[in-house]
Structure formats: C-alpha cells, structure tokens
Amino acid sequence: MQTTTLYVREATAEGPILNLESILLNTDGVERAIIDVEDGEIKIEYSEEKLSPDQLVTLIEQYGLNVTK
C-alpha cells in the first residue's frame, strides 16, 4: 500500500466531500481516503499495482474538482 496526499480546494463543503469520497472509494485500488474539511487535504491509501498518484489526480479532476499536491 502507498499513501499520497493531495489538496482539493472544493473539499471543504459537504456536497463536494461526499462526491469525492464516493469517487475514491468506488475506485478499484483505493483502500482508504481521509479528508480534512478544514483545508481540503486528502490522504489516500491505494495499491501502487493498480494506481499511480497521477492517475488519482486525473480521476478527481475528471469530476471538475481542482487538485494540488
């Protein structure tokens, strides 16, 4: 398992947080996603055999969310 930390600007409001959790937890290879609602920090545990950090960023951005590392 690998862990990566990303920041999603919109992940400080309930709607985007629920959407983001749904996206991540329904993605094959993602084991856990912890979202800090104060600053939009997301810690994602994932299988490095199935996903890369860049693939996680692309996945999140596909849903119109803004990601920074």
C-alpha positions in Angstrom: 0.0 0.0 0.0 1.1 3.5 -0.8 -0.2 6.8 0.7 -0.4 10.1 -1.2 -1.6 13.5 0.0 -3.5 15.8 -2.3 -5.4 19.0 -1.8 -8.8 19.6 -3.3 -10.0 23.2 -2.9 -13.7 22.3 -3.0 -13.3 19.6 -0.3 -14.3 21.9 2.5 -18.0 21.8 1.8 -20.3 18.8 2.4 -21.5 18.2 -1.2 -18.1 18.0 -2.8 -16.7 16.0 0.1 -19.4 13.4 -0.3 -18.9 13.3 -4.1 -15.1 12.9 -3.6 -15.5 10.1 -1.1 -17.8 8.3 -3.4 -15.4 8.7 -6.4 -12.4 7.5 -4.5 -14.0 4.6 -2.5 -15.6 3.2 -5.6 -12.2 3.2 -7.5 -10.5 -0.2 -7.7 -7.2 0.0 -5.8 -8.2 2.7 -3.3 -8.3 1.3 0.2 -9.0 4.4 2.2 -9.5 8.2 1.8 -9.3 10.6 4.7 -10.5 14.2 4.0 -9.6 17.1 6.3 -12.5 19.5 5.9 -10.5 22.4 7.3 -8.1 22.7 4.3 -9.2 20.1 1.8 -6.3 17.8 2.5 -6.9 14.2 1.4 -4.8 11.3 2.4 -5.4 8.4 0.1 -4.2 4.8 0.7 -4.0 2.9 -2.6 -2.5 -0.1 -4.3 0.5 1.0 -6.3 0.0 -2.0 -8.5 -3.3 -0.6 -9.7 -3.0 3.2 -9.5 -0.4 5.9 -9.5 -0.6 9.4 -7.9 -1.0 10.9 -11.4 -4.0 8.6 -12.1 -5.6 9.7 -8.8 -5.2 13.3 -9.8 -6.7 12.7 -13.2 -9.6 10.7 -11.7 -10.5 13.5 -9.3 -10.1 16.3 -12.0 -12.5 14.4 -14.3 -15.2 15.3 -11.9 -14.5 19.0 -12.1 -12.5 19.3 -8.8 -9.3 21.2 -8.6 -6.3 19.2 -7.3 -2.9 20.4 -6.0 -0.1 18.3 -4.5 
